[in-house]
Amino acid sequence: MSIVERFDPDSLGPEPVDPEIRVLREDDPETEVLRAAGWSVVGESWGARLHLPPDGDAQDAALGPCLQAVVEAARAGWRIEQLGPQDAARIADLDADCADDYPWTPATGHDVPDPEILGRRLRDGWSAFGAFRRDGDPDVADAPGDDDWYDSDPDAPLSAVTVVSEHPDRVETEFTATHPDARHQGLATAVKAESILSLAAQGHRVFGTGGAAVNEGSLRANLRLGYVLEPRWLSWRAPAPPAPATARAGRGSSPTER
């Protein structure tokens, strides 16, 4: 699975790509105004939120699907861990390997991050979590408390990653990617689950994500972890301007000469 989940954190909706595109929630009254004016929908995307209970048994229950996803990945022979600024280059390399597979809409466009910029952001409010193949028998360690839970090949390639950013009201997913050779093994779900577990332990209670409507795998993974869908985002394109009227050529003139 390779997914991109990006919304402009400083606005109520995704940032428009150009003046001919408007991105609105489907419940925005202005959508009917655009429809009546001849605008057409050229892309659909979704947003979702996970709201955790403040604490106690209710929070433990809400985090249960996240813990299960991480444990399942470990039992299948994967290690899930937090990454740091020193990992920015290989995060960018993995993202580049997946770039051609990202579903594109005007609201979910994604560029491979510059490693230097990503490294700075990972020092200041962003976090990343990755998946690596573990050494040895995957059945040796069955839970995060086991002694060899973190044993892995130090040279193992990064197989999946999620990058998130912290905001005053929520933690937002920036992007999530899985190497083509490691897809369909639950790794995107597992690294995202680990990000929720880690940041919930730091006191965060609201998590946001989103993606292109065509990426059903991403949507299923997020719903499994407890995210709840919000109204869709629709990307509207302005109608094409009418073709200019062709002037009638005068006697003795040629329409191809000026």
Residue pairs with C-beta under 8 A, 6 or more apart in sequence:
1 178
1 183
1 184
1 187
1 188
1 217
1 218
1 221
2 98
2 101
2 102
2 177
2 178
2 180
2 183
2 188
3 102
3 103
3 175
3 176
3 177
3 188
3 211
3 215
3 217
3 218
3 221
4 102
4 103
4 108
4 110
4 175
4 176
4 177
4 211
4 212
5 108
5 173
5 174
5 175
5 176
5 209
5 210
5 211
5 218
6 14
6 108
6 109
6 110
6 173
6 174
6 175
6 210
7 13
7 14
7 47
7 107
7 172
7 208
7 210
8 14
8 15
9 165
9 167
9 172
13 23
13 24
13 25
13 107
13 233
14 23
14 45
14 106
14 107
14 108
14 233
15 23
16 22
16 23
16 106
17 106
17 109
19 238
20 237
20 238
21 42
21 106
21 235
21 236
21 237
21 238
22 30
22 34
22 39
22 235
22 236
22 238
23 106
23 107
23 233
23 234
23 235
23 236
24 30
24 31
24 34
24 233
24 234
24 236
25 230
25 231
25 232
25 233
25 234
26 231
26 232
26 233
26 234
27 231
31 234
31 236
34 236
37 239
38 238
38 239
39 236
39 237
39 238
39 239
40 236
40 237
40 239
41 234
41 235
41 236
41 237
42 105
42 106
42 235
42 236
42 237
43 105
43 106
43 107
43 108
43 212
43 213
43 234
43 235
44 105
44 212
44 213
44 232
44 233
44 234
44 235
45 105
45 107
45 108
45 210
45 211
45 212
45 213
45 232
45 233
45 235
46 210
46 211
46 213
46 219
46 229
46 230
46 232
46 233
47 208
47 209
47 210
47 229
47 230
47 231
47 233
48 208
48 209
48 210
48 219
48 222
48 223
48 227
48 228
48 229
48 230
49 170
49 206
49 207
49 208
49 227
49 228
49 230
50 196
50 206
50 207
50 208
50 209
50 225
50 226
50 227
50 228
51 205
51 206
51 228
52 59
52 62
52 63
52 200
52 204
52 205
52 206
52 207
53 59
53 62
53 205
54 205
59 200
62 226
63 196
63 197
63 200
65 193
65 224
65 225
65 226
66 193
66 194
66 196
66 197
66 225
66 226
67 193
67 197
69 186
69 189
69 190
69 192
69 193
69 224
69 225
70 80
70 144
70 190
70 193
70 194
70 197
71 142
71 143
71 144
72 186
72 190
73 80
73 131
73 185
73 186
73 187
73 190
74 80
74 134
74 138
74 141
74 142
74 143
74 144
74 149
75 138
75 139
75 142
76 138
76 185
76 186
77 133
77 134
77 138
78 131
78 132
78 133
78 134
78 138
78 159
78 185
78 187
78 190
79 131
79 132
79 133
79 134
79 149
79 150
79 151
79 152
80 129
80 130
80 131
80 190
80 191
80 193
80 194
81 129
81 130
81 132
81 150
81 194
82 127
82 128
82 129
82 194
82 198
83 91
83 122
83 128
83 129
83 130
83 158
83 161
84 122
84 128
85 119
85 120
85 122
85 123
86 119
87 122
87 128
87 130
87 158
88 113
88 115
88 116
88 118
88 119
88 122
89 115
90 157
90 158
91 113
91 115
91 118
91 128
91 130
91 158
91 161
91 163
92 112
92 113
92 114
92 115
92 118
93 158
94 158
94 159
94 160
94 161
94 177
94 179
95 112
95 113
95 161
95 175
95 177
96 112
97 177
97 179
97 180
98 177
98 178
98 179
98 180
99 110
99 112
101 180
102 108
102 110
103 211
103 212
103 214
103 215
104 110
104 212
105 212
105 213
105 235
106 235
107 210
107 233
107 235
108 210
108 211
108 212
110 175
113 163
118 126
118 163
121 165
122 128
125 165
125 166
126 163
126 164
126 165
126 166
126 174
127 163
127 164
127 165
127 166
127 195
127 198
127 199
128 161
128 162
128 163
128 164
129 161
129 162
129 191
129 192
129 194
129 195
129 198
130 158
130 159
130 160
130 161
130 191
131 158
131 159
131 160
131 161
131 178
131 182
131 187
131 190
131 191
132 152
132 153
132 156
132 157
132 158
132 159
133 152
133 153
133 156
133 157
133 159
134 141
134 151
134 152
134 153
134 156
135 151
135 152
135 153
136 148
136 151
140 146
140 148
141 147
141 148
141 149
141 151
143 149
157 179
158 179
159 178
159 179
159 181
159 182
159 187
160 176
160 177
160 178
160 179
160 182
160 187
160 188
160 190
160 191
161 176
161 177
161 191
162 173
162 175
162 176
162 188
162 191
162 192
162 195
163 173
163 174
163 175
163 176
164 171
164 172
164 173
164 174
164 195
164 199
164 207
165 171
165 172
165 174
166 199
166 204
169 206
170 204
170 206
170 207
170 208
171 195
171 196
171 199
171 204
171 206
171 207
171 208
172 207
172 208
172 209
173 192
173 195
173 207
173 208
173 209
173 210
176 188
176 191
176 192
176 218
177 188
178 187
178 188
188 217
188 218
188 221
189 221
189 224
189 225
192 209
192 221
192 222
192 225
193 225
196 207
196 225
199 207
207 227
209 222
209 227
210 233
211 218
211 219
211 222
212 218
213 232
219 229
223 229
246 255
247 255
249 255
